[in-house]
């Protein structure tokens, strides 16, 4: 993520962040794909049309379940234990996915609130490596842009795993960075206006003395 301030204007390139991970042992990959085991980064939601990875649900009846970050849009899909099928706003229809943390922001479902140091978040986000890559299951012709979940977790220390970036966490980092940039731009604009006033005062003084 590159963030810069030029001539009093804040520029922020916000990259959606998400990485799929497995909550249990993955099934053998299909031909030409990894079955979702090696996902290293993403754009918040599983790519449309990508088949979800499956894993043994541990009940001994050869039942299979959908792993963390993989699609549960297909009828009859069941998420692995401890995961939920995230559906409804803001998840687009057909892009439902399994996760232990769905993008739900109801205040009544949250606890342990603490404040955020926006400038610190911005500094960490500015140093977060961002690259272009492909999922092993996508092939060489489909590319994505984003950080690695391991780097995101090391930078911010949030989320339940270092193999998946929750959309909720990526949105929070993005908003905190924007707020820090907004405050910095406003401070620069105030300095600019003060300097402009000083220049105008000096110019008026010079005109008065020249008369």
C-alpha positions as CSV (number, residue, x, y, z in Angstrom):
1,X,0.0,0.0,0.0
2,X,1.5,3.3,-1.0
3,X,0.3,6.5,0.6
4,X,1.7,10.0,-0.1
5,X,0.8,13.6,0.5
6,X,1.6,16.0,-2.3
7,X,0.8,19.7,-2.4
8,X,-1.7,19.4,0.4
9,X,-3.6,16.5,-1.2
10,X,-3.8,13.1,0.4
11,X,-3.4,10.2,-1.9
12,X,-4.3,6.8,-0.7
13,X,-4.2,3.6,-2.7
14,X,-6.5,1.2,-0.8
15,X,-6.1,-2.4,-1.5
16,X,-8.8,-4.8,-0.3
17,X,-7.2,-7.4,1.9
18,X,-8.1,-11.0,2.4
19,X,-6.4,-14.4,2.4
20,X,-8.1,-17.8,2.4
21,X,-7.0,-20.4,4.9
22,X,-7.9,-23.9,5.9
23,X,-9.4,-24.8,9.3
24,X,-8.8,-28.5,8.9
25,X,-7.0,-31.0,6.6
26,X,-7.7,-30.3,3.0
27,X,-9.0,-32.9,0.5
28,X,-6.7,-33.9,-2.3
29,X,-6.4,-31.1,-4.9
30,X,-8.2,-31.5,-8.2
31,X,-6.3,-31.7,-11.4
32,X,-4.6,-28.4,-12.2
33,X,-5.4,-26.8,-8.8
34,X,-4.4,-26.9,-5.1
35,X,-8.0,-27.2,-3.7
36,X,-7.5,-24.0,-1.8
37,X,-4.7,-25.1,0.5
38,X,-2.0,-22.7,-0.5
39,X,-3.9,-19.4,-0.7
40,X,-1.6,-16.6,0.3
41,X,-3.6,-13.3,-0.3
42,X,-6.8,-12.0,-1.7
43,X,-9.3,-9.2,-2.2
44,X,-11.7,-9.6,0.7
45,X,-14.0,-12.2,-0.7
46,X,-13.3,-15.5,-2.5
47,X,-13.1,-15.0,-6.3
48,X,-16.4,-15.5,-8.0
49,X,-16.8,-19.0,-9.4
50,X,-13.8,-20.5,-7.5
51,X,-14.6,-23.8,-6.0
52,X,-14.2,-24.0,-2.2
53,X,-11.7,-26.4,-0.6
54,X,-13.1,-29.3,1.3
55,X,-11.9,-31.0,4.4
56,X,-12.9,-33.9,6.6
57,X,-15.4,-32.8,9.2
58,X,-14.2,-35.4,11.6
59,X,-17.4,-37.2,12.2
60,X,-16.1,-40.4,10.7
61,X,-18.8,-40.7,7.9
62,X,-16.6,-39.4,5.1
63,X,-18.5,-36.2,5.2
64,X,-16.7,-33.2,3.7
65,X,-16.9,-29.6,4.8
66,X,-15.9,-26.2,3.3
67,X,-12.7,-24.6,4.7
68,X,-12.0,-21.1,6.0
69,X,-12.3,-18.5,3.2
70,X,-13.8,-20.9,0.6
71,X,-17.1,-20.7,-1.1
72,X,-20.3,-22.0,0.5
73,X,-22.5,-20.6,-2.3
74,X,-23.4,-24.0,-3.7
75,X,-26.6,-25.5,-2.3
76,X,-25.8,-28.1,0.4
77,X,-22.4,-26.7,1.2
78,X,-21.5,-27.1,4.9
79,X,-18.7,-25.1,6.6
80,X,-16.2,-26.9,8.8
81,X,-16.8,-26.9,12.5
82,X,-16.3,-23.4,14.1
83,X,-17.0,-21.7,10.8
84,X,-20.1,-19.9,9.5
85,X,-21.4,-19.4,5.9
86,X,-21.1,-15.6,5.5
87,X,-24.1,-14.4,3.5
88,X,-26.2,-11.3,3.0
89,X,-25.1,-7.7,3.1
90,X,-22.3,-6.8,2.5
91,X,-21.5,-10.2,0.9
92,X,-22.7,-10.2,-2.8
93,X,-25.0,-13.0,-3.8
94,X,-23.1,-16.0,-5.2
95,X,-19.9,-15.0,-3.2
96,X,-20.9,-16.5,0.1
97,X,-17.9,-17.9,2.0
98,X,-17.0,-19.8,5.2
99,X,-15.3,-17.9,8.0
100,X,-15.0,-17.8,11.7
101,X,-15.6,-14.0,11.5
102,X,-18.3,-12.8,9.1
103,X,-18.4,-9.1,8.1
104,X,-21.1,-8.1,10.6
105,X,-20.7,-4.8,12.3
106,X,-23.6,-4.7,14.8
107,X,-22.4,-3.0,18.0
108,X,-24.5,-5.3,20.1
109,X,-22.4,-8.3,19.0
110,X,-19.1,-6.7,20.1
111,X,-17.2,-6.2,23.3
112,X,-13.7,-5.2,24.7
113,X,-13.6,-1.9,22.8
114,X,-10.4,0.2,22.7
115,X,-9.2,3.3,20.9
116,X,-7.1,3.3,17.7
117,X,-4.0,5.3,17.0
118,X,-4.7,6.2,13.4
119,X,-1.2,7.6,12.8
120,X,0.4,4.4,13.9
121,X,-2.0,2.3,11.8
122,X,-1.1,4.5,8.8
123,X,2.6,4.1,9.4
124,X,2.2,0.3,9.6
125,X,0.0,0.2,6.5
126,X,2.5,2.2,4.5
127,X,5.2,-0.4,5.2
128,X,3.0,-3.4,4.4
129,X,4.4,-5.3,1.4
130,X,1.9,-5.4,-1.5
131,X,2.4,-7.6,-4.6
132,X,0.6,-9.0,-7.6
133,X,0.1,-12.8,-7.6
134,X,-2.1,-15.7,-8.6
135,X,-3.8,-18.4,-6.5
136,X,-2.4,-21.8,-7.4
137,X,-5.9,-22.9,-8.2
138,X,-6.5,-20.0,-10.5
139,X,-3.8,-20.7,-13.0
140,X,-1.4,-18.2,-14.6
141,X,-4.1,-16.1,-16.4
142,X,-5.9,-14.8,-13.2
143,X,-4.0,-12.3,-11.1
144,X,-4.8,-10.5,-7.8
145,X,-3.2,-7.7,-5.8
146,X,-2.8,-7.6,-2.1
147,X,-0.6,-8.4,0.9
148,X,0.1,-11.7,2.5
149,X,-1.9,-12.7,5.5
150,X,1.3,-13.4,7.4
151,X,2.6,-9.9,6.8
152,X,-0.8,-8.3,7.7
153,X,-0.9,-10.3,11.0
154,X,2.7,-9.3,11.9
155,X,2.0,-5.6,11.2
156,X,-1.3,-5.3,13.1
157,X,-1.6,-8.3,15.3
158,X,-5.3,-8.6,14.8
159,X,-7.5,-11.5,13.6
160,X,-7.6,-15.2,14.7
161,X,-5.0,-16.6,12.3
162,X,-2.0,-15.5,10.2
163,X,-3.4,-17.3,7.1
164,X,-6.5,-15.2,6.5
165,X,-7.3,-11.5,6.5
166,X,-10.8,-10.8,7.7
167,X,-12.7,-8.2,5.6
168,X,-13.7,-6.6,8.9
169,X,-10.0,-6.1,9.8
170,X,-9.0,-4.8,6.4
171,X,-11.8,-2.3,6.4
172,X,-10.8,-1.1,9.8
173,X,-7.1,-0.6,8.8
174,X,-8.3,1.2,5.6
175,X,-10.6,3.6,7.5
176,X,-8.0,4.3,10.2
177,X,-5.4,5.1,7.5
178,X,-7.8,7.4,5.7
179,X,-8.6,9.2,9.0
180,X,-4.9,9.7,9.7
181,X,-4.4,11.1,6.2
182,X,-7.4,13.4,6.5
183,X,-6.0,14.9,9.7
184,X,-2.6,15.3,8.2
185,X,-3.9,17.0,5.1
186,X,-6.1,19.4,7.2
187,X,-3.0,20.3,9.2
188,X,-1.0,21.0,6.0
189,X,-3.9,23.1,4.7
190,X,-4.0,25.1,7.9
191,X,-0.2,25.8,7.6
192,X,-0.6,26.8,4.0
193,X,-3.4,29.2,4.8
194,X,-1.3,30.7,7.6
195,X,1.7,31.2,5.3
196,X,-0.6,32.7,2.7
197,X,-1.9,35.3,5.2
198,X,1.7,36.1,6.2
199,X,2.7,36.7,2.6
200,X,-0.3,38.9,2.0
201,X,0.5,40.9,5.1
202,X,4.1,41.4,3.8
203,X,2.9,42.4,0.4
204,X,0.5,45.0,1.9
205,X,3.3,46.3,4.1
206,X,5.6,46.8,1.1
207,X,2.9,48.6,-0.9
208,X,2.3,51.0,2.0
209,X,6.0,51.8,2.3
210,X,6.3,52.5,-1.4
211,X,3.7,55.2,-1.4
